[in-house]
Amino acid sequence: MTIPLVVGIDGSAASLEAVDWATDEAARHELPLHLVHAAAPHHEAIDLINAASDRARTGAPKVRLSSEVLYEDAASALVDKGRNAFALVLGSRGLGDLAGMLLGSVSLAVAARADCPVIVVRGGAQYRDARFGSVVVGVEDGEGSGTALEFAFREAHVRHCRLVAVHAWSAPFGGPPEPSPRSGYALEAHLQPPTQVLDDALRGPAERYRDIPVSRRVVEASARQVLLEAASDADLLVVGARRRHGHLGLQLGLINHAALHHAPCPIAVVPQR
C-alpha cells in the first residue's frame, strides 16, 4: 500500500493554497492524497472538508483522494498522521493565528515534532505554481543533510528541474579551534575546504540522480541569509532537521526557524534519519 501525502486544512485561505499545492505534488509523485481537518467539534467540519475535497478533485481528477475529520488537537493529530505519510503539507497561517504572525502556531508545532517531511506552503502564486524550475537545498557539515538531499533530488527529478545545493560557512572567530586531547577532529573539520564539504555531501545522491542538473553554491556568509536569497527564485526550499538527543521531536535551530518564518517559497523540513 502506497503511503499518502497528507494535507491539513482548517478553511483558511492559506490551507486552501496548501490543498492546491499538495494536489499538484500528489500528481507529480503519483501518490494518494489524504485531507485531514482536526479541530474541536463543530457543525461546519464536514462541509469544510467536502469543499476542500471538491477543490482537490477538480485540480487533479486522477489522484486517489480520501479525507477525514478528527475532533482533537490539530498539531497532535497531524503529527500522528505523519507517522505513516510521505509528507505533511500545511498552510503558513491558520484561522486562529494572530494577524502579525509570520507562521501559524500549528504549522510550527508540526514542523518541530513530525517524523516525516513537513512542507509549509509559503509565497505568492508564482512560487506555488512551479514557475522557476529550481529546487534549493541547504547542505551543512557532516551527515546531517543526507536525508534532506535525497528528498531534494527526488523533488527535482519529478519536477524535471535543476537542483541548487547551498553550503554557507564562516571561519571561527579567533582562528581554528584547538584539537581535543584524544583526536585532531575539530582542527581537521575546520581545515576541510567548504567546497569539499559540499562535494562530499552531493556525491552519493548525484550518482543516483544523474538526470538532475546541479548547481553548487559555496558562500562565506550567514546560512540564514544565503538560503533565503537562494530561495528568492526557487519553487521549493529544502532544509534538514536533526533529532534532539534524549527528547521527542526535532532540533529546528535558528536557521530553520528563520526559513520557516521568512522563506519566499514553499519550504520542506526533512527529519534526519
N, C-alpha and C positions, 0 to 999 in steps of 0.2 A: 504494500500500500504506500502510495506516494504521500509524503508529509506535506501539509498545506502551507501556503502563505497566509498569515493571519493579519487582519487589519482591524484595529479598534475604532469604533465610531461612537459619537455622542450627539450627533446632529449639528455640530458647529460647522462653519464654513471650512475650517482647517481639516476637520475629519473627513469631510466630503472630498476635499482635494486629495487626502490620503487614499480614499477609496479609488479615485480615478488613477492615481499613480500605481497603487497596488494591482489594479486590474491590468494595466499595461505590463507590469512586472510579472504577474502570473502568466500572461500570454507569452512573454519572452521565454520564460523558463519552462513552459508547459506544465504548470503547477495548478492544483486546485486552489481556489480562493475561499477562505472562511472568514465571514464577517462576525464580529463579536461586539455586542453592546452590553456593558456592565455598569449597573447603577442601582440606586435604591428603587423599589417598585413604583412604577407609575403607569398610567393607562396608555401613554403615548409610545412606550417602548416598542411594541410590536409594529406600530405604524412607522416608526423611525427606521427600524431595521428592514422592513419591507421596502421602504423608499430607497434605502441605500442599496439593497439587492437589485431593485429595478435599474438603478443607475449603473451598477456594475454589469448587469446582464446586457444593457444597451451598449456599453463600451466594448465588451468582448463576449459576444454570444456563445463562443465555443469553449470558454473557460468553465470548468466544473465549479459550481457555486454552492456554498452552504452557509448557514447563519444560525446564530443562537443569541438569546438574551439571558444574561446571568445577573441575578439580583444580589450582588456583593460588591465589595470594594473594587474599583476599576483596576488599580495598579496590581493588586494581588491576583485578580482574575486573569489579567493579561500575562503576567509572569508565569502563571500556571499553564496557560495555553502555549506559551513559548517553549515549554519543555518538549513539545512534540510538534515543532514548526520549523519550516525553512527559515523564516524570519518573521518578526513582528513589525508592522507598518503603522505609524501613528502620525497624527497631525501635530503641528508645532504649538497649537494653542487649543484649549478646551473651553466649553461653555462656562465653566465655573471659575476660570482664571481671571485674575485682576488685569485691568486694561494695560498697565505698564509692564507686564511680564514679557520677557523675551522668549521664554519657553514654558509650556504648560507644566504644571506640577506632576501630572500623571505621566507624561512623556519622560520627564527627567527621572522619576522614580523607577519606571520600567527599564530605561536605559542603564540604570545603575544596578539592576537586580536580575535581569533576564539571562537565561542560559544560551539563547540563540541570538543571532544578529538583530539589532533593533534599528529600524530606519525611520528617522523623523523627517517628514516631508516639509521642506522649507523652500522659500524663494518664490519668485513670480512664475508666471506661466512659461516663460522662456526656459527656466531651469527645470520645470517639471515635465516638459514635453520632449526631452532628449534632443535638443537642437544643437548642442555644442560638439557632440561626438567625442567626448572625453570623460574618463573616469580618473579621479585623483586619489592616490593612496599615500598616507603618511608612513614612513619607514623609520623605526627607531633602532638604536644599538641593540645587539643581542638577538634573541629569538622571539621577542615579544610581538613582532609584526607578522609572523608566519601565517597565522590563520586569516588575518586581515588581507594579506597579499593574495592568498588563494581566493578569497571572496572577491577581491577587486579584479583579479584576472578573469574569473568566471563571469563577472558582470560585463567586462569589456568584450569578452567572447560572444555572449548572447546579444550584445548591442552592436557588434561589428564596429567597434570604435577603438581609439587609442587609449593607452594607459599612461598616466603621468605619475611616476614614482618620485616622491619628495623626501629628502633627508635634510633636516636642518640641524646645525651643530654650532657649538660655541666653545672656545678654549676656556678651561677653568681659570678663574681669577688667581693670579699669583703663580701661574705656570702649572706644569703637570703634577698630579698627585703623587705622593710617596708610595712606593710599593709596600704591601703588607709584609710582616716578618716571614710569612710562610710562602709567599709567592710574589712574583712581579706582575700579577694580573692587572692591577689598577694602572700601572705605568704602560703595560702593553696595550690595554684598551684605549688609553689616551693617544698612544702613538699610532694606532691603526688609522690610516688615511680615511676621511669621510667617504671618499669615492669608493673605497674598498668595502666599507660597511654596506653601502647601497648595492654594489655589485654582488656581494656575498648573499644578501637577502633575496635578490632577484634571480639568482642563478637557477634554482630548482623550478619555481613556477614558470619562468620564461622558457625553460626546456619543454614543459608540459603544454604550454600555450604558444606555440611557435607562430601562430597566425596573428598574434596581437602585436601591433607596433608599440614600442615602449620608449617613452621619453624620460630621461633621468635628470633630476634637478637636485644639486647639492648646494646648499646655501648656508653661509655663516650668518645666522640671524635667529631671532625668536621663532620657535616652531609654530606658535600660535599665529604670528603674523604671516609666515611663509605659507602655511596651509590655507588660511583664509584668502590670501591673494591668489594662490593657485586655483582655489575653488570658484573664483570670480568668473571663469569661463569653462565650468565643468557641469556635467549632468548629475554627477554623484561624487561626494567626498566620502572616503572610507578611512576609518581610524580603528586601531586596535585598542583593547582594554584588558588589563591584567587582572587575574584573580587576586583577591585580598587574602593573605595568609591568615588562617585562623578565624575568618569571618565569612559570612554569606555575602554574595554579590561581587561587584567588580570595583577595581580602583580606577575611577574615571580620570582623576587628575585634572590639573588646571588646563592642560591643552584640550582635552576632550570636552570639558565644561565650556570653554571658550568657543569651540567648534559647534557644540550643540546650541548655544545661545546666539551665535553670530554668523554661522555659515550661510552664504547666499543661495545655496542649492541644497537638495536633499542630502542628508548625512547618515551613513551607516556606522554604528558602533558594533564592532565584531569582537566577542569574547575570545581570549586566547585559549586554545585547547591544551 
